[in-house]
Amino acid sequence: MNKYDIIDLLILGIGYGRNSLPFLESGYNVSGIEISEAAIELLKKTDLSNKINIFNGSIIDMPFEDIKYDAIFSFNVFHLFNRNTDKQ
């Protein structure tokens, strides 16, 4: 257990898992969502693959509404979204 009582963590745009290591080392249960199949394939080639529950898809259409997480981590993800430029 960590000092914040966080157990289950979701990492948005987990990529090949680089940002998951500090969380895994701190005892978190890590899940990640990634849209890039190539990044997921890279993750599967590492030792991290058997420690992370990985979902392939967009964070906009997350396919697991019934799962609850104690915390969500996002680093360098939100700037990738296009701004809605429709003027109504």
C-alpha positions in Angstrom: 0.0 0.0 0.0 1.2 3.5 -0.8 0.7 6.6 1.3 -2.3 7.7 -0.8 -4.2 4.4 -0.4 -4.3 4.1 -4.2 -4.3 0.6 -5.5 -5.8 0.5 -9.0 -4.3 3.0 -11.4 -5.2 3.7 -15.0 -2.6 5.2 -17.3 -4.0 7.1 -20.3 -1.9 6.7 -23.5 0.4 4.1 -21.8 2.4 3.6 -25.0 5.1 1.0 -24.5 4.8 1.3 -20.7 7.7 3.6 -20.0 5.7 5.7 -17.4 4.3 2.6 -15.6 7.5 1.4 -14.0 7.5 3.8 -11.0 3.9 2.9 -10.3 4.6 -0.8 -10.5 7.6 -0.5 -8.2 5.4 1.4 -5.7 2.9 -1.5 -5.6 0.1 -0.1 -7.8 -2.1 -2.4 -9.9 -1.6 -0.7 -13.3 -3.9 -0.7 -16.2 -3.3 1.2 -19.4 -5.2 2.3 -22.5 -3.4 2.9 -25.8 -4.7 3.6 -29.2 -1.4 2.6 -31.0 -1.2 -1.1 -31.8 2.5 -0.6 -32.6 3.1 0.7 -29.1 1.2 -2.2 -27.5 3.3 -4.6 -29.5 6.4 -3.0 -28.2 5.0 -3.2 -24.6 4.3 -6.9 -25.2 8.0 -7.5 -25.9 9.0 -6.2 -22.4 8.9 -7.7 -18.9 6.1 -5.2 -18.1 3.6 -6.9 -20.3 2.7 -9.5 -17.7 2.3 -6.8 -15.0 -0.1 -4.4 -16.8 -3.7 -4.9 -17.9 -3.6 -3.2 -21.3 -6.6 -2.0 -23.4 -6.3 -1.1 -27.0 -8.5 1.8 -27.9 -9.2 5.5 -27.6 -9.4 7.2 -24.2 -12.5 9.0 -25.6 -14.3 5.7 -26.1 -12.9 3.8 -23.2 -14.3 0.3 -23.4 -14.6 -0.5 -19.7 -17.1 1.8 -18.1 -17.8 -0.7 -15.3 -14.2 -0.7 -13.9 -13.4 1.9 -11.2 -9.9 3.2 -10.6 -8.5 4.9 -7.6 -6.4 7.3 -9.8 -5.7 8.2 -13.4 -2.3 9.2 -14.7 -1.8 11.1 -17.9 1.4 12.5 -19.3 1.7 14.1 -22.7 -1.7 12.9 -23.9 -4.3 15.6 -23.9 -2.4 17.9 -26.2 -2.8 15.3 -29.0 -6.5 16.0 -29.2 -7.8 18.3 -31.9 -9.7 21.4 -30.8 -13.3 21.6 -31.9 -13.2 24.6 -34.3 -16.9 24.6 -35.2 -18.4 28.0 -34.6 -22.0 27.8 -33.6 
